[in-house]
Each structure stands twice: as structure tokens, then as C-alpha cells.
Amino acid sequence: MSEPLSITCDVLKLVTVALSSAEKLTQALHSLEDHDKRLVALKRELADLAGVLESLRETVVANPSINVDILKWPLHRCGQACDEFRQLTLRLSNHTTSQRRSTRDLVTQSYLWGDTVDFRDMLASYKLAIKVAIANIAM
């Protein structure tokens, strides 16, 4: 069995990675059109996720002896999912310049938005798992 301090350090690293991945994805999405309601909803979900991750970081730092081992995999998958979605977003918008929106990118982005709802739901499930863990720690 791992030491609680080691688990806490691991979780803090994963929180930092997940938070960084969510922020990088948010930055990548800022370059895209904001009039699509699915994109706006995804940006809101990412902002909410960032808030929950910050809350988790603060909770773990304030309570270093708690066992948060159960959050390792959800945090890892959350960061990985954000990275993969960011890479996909960047790949599907690589023909657009600051002066001109590429029609090709607009078509491929519309394909991406079909996956956005599922991705947003997945982020919401990670966020819920983290919130439940924070609530358990508070008790």
C-alpha cells in the first residue's frame, strides 16, 4: 500500500496536468467561432471543470493526510481527454489564418461539434466524481 503523502503528491501532479490540459483546450477553442451553442456550452463546462480542479487542489493541499488515491485514474483520463480533444481541434482548424476562415476548417469543425456533446458529458462525469470526492473529504 502506498504512503498517503506519496498518493497526495501523485494526485496533486495529476490535478496540475488535468488543469493545464483543460486550460490549453480552452485556449485552442478561443480561436474558433463562438456562435455555435455547443462550443459555448463546452467552454462553460471547461471553466467549471477548472474551478472544481482548483478546489480539489486546495482541498488536498489543506488536508495532505487524506487518501485521494481513487481520483488518480479519473484525473489522468480527464487530462488525457482534454489533450486529445485539443489536438483534434487544432488539426481540424489548421487551414484558418487570422485574416480568413477556411471553408474546409468550417466543414471539419462542424463534424467536430457532433462529438462535442459527448465530450462535454464525459467532462461533466469527471467533474462530478471530483466533487463527490471533495464532499467526502469535507465530511
C-alpha positions in Angstrom: 0.0 0.0 0.0 1.3 3.5 -0.9 2.1 6.1 1.7 -0.6 8.8 2.0 1.9 11.6 1.3 3.0 9.9 -1.9 -0.6 9.5 -3.0 -1.2 13.1 -2.3 1.8 14.2 -4.3 0.7 12.0 -7.2 -2.8 13.4 -7.1 -1.5 16.9 -7.0 0.6 16.3 -10.1 -2.4 14.8 -11.9 -4.6 17.8 -10.9 -2.0 20.1 -12.3 -1.8 18.1 -15.5 -5.6 17.9 -15.9 -6.0 21.6 -15.2 -3.2 22.5 -17.6 -4.8 20.3 -20.3 -8.3 21.9 -19.7 -6.7 25.4 -19.9 -4.8 24.6 -23.2 -8.0 23.2 -24.7 -9.9 26.3 -23.7 -7.2 28.4 -25.4 -7.5 26.3 -28.5 -11.2 26.7 -28.6 -11.0 30.5 -28.3 -9.7 30.7 -31.8 -12.9 29.1 -33.1 -16.3 30.7 -33.8 -18.3 31.4 -30.7 -21.8 31.4 -32.2 -22.2 27.6 -32.0 -24.1 26.9 -28.8 -22.3 23.5 -28.4 -19.0 25.3 -28.4 -20.2 27.9 -25.9 -21.5 25.1 -23.6 -18.2 23.2 -23.9 -16.3 26.3 -22.9 -18.6 26.7 -19.9 -18.0 23.1 -18.9 -14.3 23.5 -19.2 -14.4 26.7 -17.0 -16.5 24.7 -14.4 -14.1 21.8 -14.5 -11.1 24.2 -14.0 -12.9 25.6 -10.9 -13.5 22.1 -9.5 -9.9 21.1 -10.1 -8.7 24.2 -8.3 -11.0 23.4 -5.4 -9.6 19.8 -5.3 -6.0 21.2 -5.4 -6.8 23.5 -2.4 -8.5 20.7 -0.5 -5.6 18.2 -1.0 -3.0 20.8 0.0 -5.0 21.7 3.1 -5.5 18.1 4.0 -2.3 16.2 3.0 -3.1 13.1 5.1 -6.3 12.2 3.2 -6.4 9.3 0.9 -7.4 10.5 -2.6 -6.0 7.5 -4.4 -9.4 6.8 -6.0 -9.0 10.0 -8.1 -5.8 9.1 -9.8 -7.4 7.4 -12.9 -10.3 9.9 -13.4 -7.8 12.8 -13.2 -5.4 11.0 -15.6 -8.2 10.3 -18.1 -9.6 13.8 -17.8 -6.2 15.4 -18.7 -5.7 12.9 -21.5 -9.1 13.5 -22.9 -8.6 17.3 -22.9 -5.2 16.9 -24.7 -6.7 14.6 -27.3 -9.7 16.9 -28.0 -7.3 19.9 -28.2 -5.1 18.1 -30.7 -8.2 17.2 -32.8 -9.4 20.8 -32.6 -6.0 22.1 -33.8 -5.8 19.6 -36.5 -9.3 20.4 -37.8 -8.6 24.1 -37.9 -5.1 24.3 -39.3 -6.1 26.0 -42.6 -7.5 29.1 -41.0 -5.4 32.2 -40.7 -6.1 35.3 -38.6 -7.4 37.1 -41.7 -9.5 34.4 -43.2 -11.7 31.5 -42.0 -11.1 28.4 -44.2 -14.2 26.8 -45.6 -12.5 23.5 -45.2 -12.0 24.1 -41.5 -15.6 25.3 -41.0 -16.8 22.0 -42.5 -14.5 19.8 -40.4 -15.3 21.9 -37.3 -19.0 21.1 -37.8 -18.0 17.5 -37.8 -16.1 18.1 -34.5 -19.2 19.7 -32.9 -21.1 16.5 -33.3 -18.6 14.9 -30.9 -18.7 18.0 -28.6 -21.8 16.9 -26.7 -20.4 13.5 -25.8 -17.1 15.1 -24.8 -18.9 17.7 -22.6 -20.9 14.9 -20.9 -17.7 13.0 -20.2 -16.1 16.1 -18.7 -19.2 16.5 -16.6 -18.9 13.0 -15.2 -15.2 13.6 -14.3 -16.3 16.9 -12.6 -19.0 15.0 -10.6 -16.5 12.4 -9.4 -14.2 15.1 -8.2 -17.0 17.0 -6.5 -18.1 13.8 -4.7 -14.5 13.2 -3.5 -14.3 16.7 -2.2 -17.6 16.4 -0.4 -16.4 13.1 1.2 -13.2 14.8 2.3 -15.1 17.6 3.8 -17.2 15.2 5.9 
